[in-house]
Amino acid sequence: MDYRITDEDKERIKLLNEVTKNKFKTLSLEQLIRLQELLEKKDYTNEKKAHKAKTKLLKQINIEIYKRHDKSIWGTYK
């Protein structure tokens, strides 16, 4: 098995660190969508806690993307 860190891994880690620091405030819509794609690619099925955290984070990202796409529904959301 190959355990090298890929460019996608580095990008995912960078975006996750940003989410950890500032929630979703500093991420653009494009970055949120990219993070969603990167998380969906990563397989955590053999790690129960990590898989649960991934699922929870994907739900939060989907809500944030929805809020930004449909600002009229959510009012004055920045």
C-alpha positions as CSV (number, residue, x, y, z in Angstrom):
1,M,0.0,0.0,0.0
2,D,1.3,3.5,-0.9
3,Y,1.3,5.9,2.0
4,R,2.7,9.0,0.2
5,I,0.9,12.3,0.7
6,T,-0.6,13.5,-2.6
7,D,-1.3,17.1,-3.7
8,E,-5.0,16.4,-3.1
9,D,-4.2,15.3,0.5
10,K,-2.3,18.5,1.1
11,E,-5.1,20.6,-0.3
12,R,-7.7,18.7,1.8
13,I,-5.6,19.2,5.0
14,K,-5.1,22.9,4.2
15,L,-8.8,23.4,3.8
16,L,-9.7,21.4,6.8
17,N,-7.3,23.4,8.9
18,E,-9.0,26.6,7.7
19,V,-12.4,25.2,8.7
20,T,-11.0,24.3,12.1
21,K,-9.7,27.8,12.7
22,N,-12.6,29.9,11.3
23,K,-15.5,27.6,10.6
24,F,-16.6,28.4,7.1
25,K,-16.2,32.2,7.2
26,T,-13.0,32.5,5.3
27,L,-13.7,29.9,2.6
28,S,-15.2,30.9,-0.7
29,L,-18.0,28.9,-2.3
30,E,-15.5,27.3,-4.7
31,Q,-13.3,26.2,-1.8
32,L,-16.3,24.7,0.0
33,I,-17.2,22.8,-3.1
34,R,-13.6,21.6,-3.6
35,L,-13.4,20.5,0.0
36,Q,-16.6,18.6,-0.4
37,E,-15.2,16.8,-3.5
38,L,-11.9,16.0,-1.7
39,L,-13.7,14.6,1.4
40,E,-16.1,12.5,-0.7
41,K,-13.0,10.9,-2.4
42,K,-11.3,10.0,0.8
43,D,-12.2,6.6,2.2
44,Y,-12.6,6.3,6.0
45,T,-14.8,3.2,6.1
46,N,-12.3,1.3,8.1
47,E,-12.1,4.0,10.8
48,K,-15.5,4.4,12.4
49,K,-14.9,7.7,14.2
50,A,-13.3,9.3,11.2
51,H,-16.1,8.1,8.9
52,K,-18.7,9.6,11.3
53,A,-16.8,12.9,11.5
54,K,-16.6,13.0,7.7
55,T,-20.3,12.5,7.3
56,K,-21.1,15.2,9.9
57,L,-18.7,17.6,8.2
58,L,-20.1,16.9,4.7
59,K,-23.6,17.7,6.1
60,Q,-22.3,21.1,7.5
61,I,-20.6,21.9,4.2
62,N,-23.8,21.1,2.2
63,I,-25.8,23.4,4.5
64,E,-23.2,26.2,4.0
65,I,-23.2,25.8,0.2
66,Y,-27.0,25.9,0.2
67,K,-26.9,29.1,2.3
68,R,-24.5,30.8,-0.1
69,H,-26.4,29.7,-3.2
70,D,-29.8,30.7,-1.9
71,K,-29.1,33.9,0.0
72,S,-32.7,35.1,-0.6
73,I,-34.0,32.2,1.6
74,W,-31.6,32.9,4.4
75,G,-31.9,36.7,4.4
76,T,-28.8,38.8,4.8
77,Y,-26.2,36.1,5.0
78,K,-22.6,37.2,4.1
